[in-house]
Amino acid sequence: MSSLSITLFFYFGDDFMRKFELISIEQFKKDVADYKYEDLKLPFRKTKKSAGYDFISFLDIVIHPGDAVKIPTGVKVMLNDGEFLAIFVRSSMGFKYNIRMCNQVGIIDGDYYNNIDNEGHIWIKLQNEGDKDYIIKKGDAFAQGIIMKYYLCDDDNVFGERIGGIGSTDRRDNNE
């Protein structure tokens, strides 16, 4: 391989950027009007070998036994082609307190970013299957996101494009 080929590979490689961003202040006001935009925090890893980026709550939340709560994060994620963000409840919350994500694992596709419905605002729904109130305080980590690679079948031939936010890939006009 020539040095020009190697340089072009690194310069034009398949990775363009992956990053977390805050949603716009306009989207924030639309989704969660009663809180301060300045309190939003981007997810971050706590140690150099952590796989997960911790999502931090910008509000106080109480989840009563048997209840489920939909939690806004104020965050969106830009991903490379062939990647998705998997969101899990923090291990200690499930293990110690029986807190679960309602869909078990959240899957954020790359084309969810900046969609027309909600800018790609990530929401996380938690359920308390324990017997005591579970309290998430402002500033607490409550979920973790792991960026993962995925592969396609050799005979994959999907050409549809996302035209909205949560649940939009179920719309009939996406797959026509």
N, C-alpha and C positions, 0 to 999 in steps of 0.2 A: 504494500500500500504506500503510495507516495505521501510526502509530507503535506501536500496540498489536500489530499483526500482526508488525512487525519485532521487537519485544521478545519476543513469544511464539516466533518462529522461532529466535532466538538462545537463549532459555531452554529450549525444548523441541526444539531441533535434533536431528538423527539421531545425533550423537556424544555418547555418555555417558561413556566413559572407555576408554582403552587404556593398559595398563601391564604391566610385568613384575613378578612376585612370586616369592618363595621358596616352595617347597612346605613343608608343615608338617614339624615335627621328627619327628612320628610316621611320615609317609610317607618321609622321608629315612632313618630308621632301618630301615624295611622294605626300602628299595631299595638302600642303600649303608651298611650298618651300621658298617663299619670306619673311617670318616672323621669329621672334625669338622664339625658343622653351621655353626659360626662361620666356617668357611673359604669358605662359599658367597658368591658375588658376583652381583649382578644385571647383565645385559647393559647395555652403555653405548656411546654413540658417542664417538669420539675427537676428531672435529673438527665444527665447526658445519655443514659441508656433507656429512658422511658420511651415506649412506643406511642403512648397516648398523649394527646394534647388536652389538658383539662379545661372544661368549660366552666366559667365562673358566673355565679348568679349575681345579678345587679339589683335583686329585690329579696325581701324576706318572704319565705313560703312555708306554710304548714300543710302537710299531707296527712289527713286523718286516716285511720285504719279503714281499708276498703275503698278509699277515694283515689281518684286519679287527677293529676293536675298537668295542664299543658303550659310549659314554661318557655317564654321567649328568650332567645340568647342575644339578639341584636347583632348576630354574626352571620356572615356568608363565607363561602370558600371557593377559591379558584383552583381548578385541578387540571392536570395534563390529560391528554387523550389516553384512554386505557386505565384510568384511575377512578376511584370513588372514595368517599369518606365513610367509614363505618363508625357509628356512634354506639357506645355501650354505657351502661350505668357504671359508676365507679365500683370496683370490686368490693370494697368494704361496705358499701351501702347495701348491696344484695346479700352479702355473707352475714353481716352483723345485724341488719335491720329489716331484711326481707323487702327491700325496695326494688322494683323492677321497672324496666321500660315497657310501655304498653305493647310495642311491636317487637320486643326483645332486642332487636338490633336495628338501628336506624341506618338506612342506606341513602347517602346523598350523592346523586349522580353529577357528573361534570357539567351537564347542561341545565342543572338547577340554578347555577350561578347567574345572577342578573336576569332571571326570568321576568316576564311582563306582569305577573300577578303580585309578586312580593319581593323582588330583587334577589331571591335566593335565601331569604331569612330562614335560618334554621331554628325550628321549634323542637323541644324534647318533652315527651309526655311520660311522666313517672306515675307509678301506682304503688300504694302502700299495702302490701299483703301481710304486714305484721299486725301486732295487737296494741301498738302505742303510736301516738302522733310522731311524725318524723319532721324535724325542723331543718330547713335550709336557710341559713342566714346570708344576707348580702355579703359577698366576698368569698363564699364557700364554693369549692369545686363540687359539681354534682353529676358530671358525666365526662366521658373522655372520647375523643375522636382519633381514629387511626386511619391514615391515608394508605390505601391498599391498591395493588395492581389487579386487573382482571384480564381475562383472555376471551376471545371470541371463537365460536365454532368455525371450522373451515368453510362451511356452506352458509354462513351468516349473510343475509342480504337485506337487512333492515335499512330503510331510507327515511323513516319518519323523524320528525324533529319535535322537541318539546315546545309547547306553545303556552305554558303556564306553570303554576307552582305545584303545591302538594296535590297529588291525585290526578294531575293533568295528563299523565301518560295513559290513563284509563279511557280518556276521551276518544271516541271513535275517529275523529278527524286526524288524529296523530298518526295513524297507521295506514292511511289510505294513500 
